């Protein structure tokens, strides 16, 4: 006899994945982004009431979602606070969820000139200390599952950064470390220092990656594969700017001109063509499926205010793209991986392994073991028919 098998998940969102080769925690394949949870950034993020945020978290959880991303400075602290309130409604909820938050951004701006702001943000140890304590209070918890440095400020030494982050891990206040919006060479040096000194390494990289913004393919994604890190793309849905050709003018939602690349219209056109071939699915589902097909250990961060948007995102986990689909999507704009990558790949695309290296192709014909590959979309019924071990008895047998 063995213990009972896990019941069928409520949706494909409940098919959990290893966070990264260097982080054994299991998370849902989509991470719920909470940047818009709050009323303090309405001008740039659009309206989102507490009721809307709670409804979205309730639905995400009901479908098996357990991974939420926020930051200490989002909505001047409201984002973390609402997540904390939502988890506190159910005693076991905090233990079920994997909560990621970040430090670096200014998180006391609501105090204005009442305080000296200079150290309430940044990468340094003091900002880290003040930020993590604020996040713990906001989230109503005594530990954070995944703690990111939010953006590289170029002001802190690597020894200071990694020793201070490791102290948080050693104290039990943080379980895993992540890094966001930071050059690949910095992350590599940080992890090398951590390995050399027996400290916790970064296991996740969060950065901008989408069909309209492929810069991470140059150095970030190859670095993550080599370092045993996952990627958590933000902006995979085009920050609300991937829109079908028949859509009217955008009147609500986020309004952040700085995130526009100028390539959204042309990329939307090819996404729409692929979406039509796939049975008329939303083009945002194709955009999400695209990044999931591009890299192993990929956990897109998907925000929003409406439950129906999350339903579409979950369905994207079952959307299979062919090599031809991906190539068509990549005609949406002219991306060149740049030097030196295009020099040894012999094309404008990245060389993902020796099998793509033009120099080796001039020497002969070789077979290589390929590195980690993306998890393919789940197909309904693929678990059926497999032999199952005997179930642990669930009914009490009357004693004789």
Secondary structure, 3 states (H helix, E strand, C coil): CCCCCCCCCCCHHHCCEEEECCEEEEECCCEEECCCCCCCCHHHHCCCCHHHHHHHHHHHHHCCCCEEECCCCHHHHHHHHHHHHHHHCCCCHHHHCEEEEEECCCCCHHHHHHCCCCCCCCCCHHHHHHHHHHHHHHHCCCCEEEEEECCCCCCCCHHHHHHHHHHHHHHCCEEEEEEECCCHHHHHHHHHHHHHCCCCCEEEEEEECECCECHHHCCHHHHHHHHCCEEEEECCCHHHCCCCCCCCCCCCCCCCHHHCCCCHHHHHHHHHHHHHHCCCCCHHHHHHHHHHHHCCCECCEECCCCHHHHHHHHHHHHCCCCHHHHHHHCCCCCCCCCCCHHHHHCCCCCCCCHHHCHHHHCCCCCCCCCCCCCCCCCCCCCCCCCCCCCCCCCCCCCCC
